[in-house]
Amino acid sequence: MSVGYVLDDVTISELGRGDPVVANLVAALDEHAVRMSVPVITLAAAQHTLSEAQTEAVHGMIHRLEHVRLEPIASTEDVLRLSAVSAHLTEQQDMAAAHTVAVARYLAFPVLAADLKRWEPVRAHLPWRVDIYEIGDSD
């Protein structure tokens, strides 16, 4: 089993805003060859909260860091995985969360989140356990 994390939309937004704790963690994980997956729908949702320059910074990070992988929806299997999750999130139609969970389940990776509260309503509707680790400042 490989080691890795799936980045959620809030984490991606914080990267774009230059949060030093998030940026340092992502850099350290990359340095230690830990895979970080960025679901494309999650990335698109995060970009709605960012300026053009912040979006470009996130895109640059995705291209520069060796162990960051963009997770597209490129096959019917990907669509089925996304659909299986989004079917449980019909009350709030959270496609960013649905794609994050679908990728996390497929890769058997936990989600790396900047804010656990973002995940409370999502977890309440899912029939599966999703491991979510909150990024925190160690100070």
FENBELGI-V870790 format. One line per field, one symbol per residue. ss: DSSP state (@ for helix, = for strand, . for the rest). burial: b if it has 24 or more other ideal C-beta (glycine too) atoms within 12 Angstrom, else e. A space follows every 10 residues. Layout:
ss=???
burial=???
This chain:
ss=...====.@@ @@@@@@@..@ @@@@@@@@@@ @...=====@ @@@@@@@... .@@@@@@@@@ @@@@...=== =....@@@@@ @@@@@@.... ....@@@@@@ @@@@@@@..= ===...@@@@ @@@@@..... .===.....
burial=eeebbbbbbb bbbbbbeebe ebbebbeebb eeebbbbbbb bbbbbbbeeb eeeeeebbbe bbeebebbbb bebeeeebee bbeebbebbe eeebbbbbbb bbbbbbbebb bbbbbeebbe ebbeebeeeb bbbbbeeee
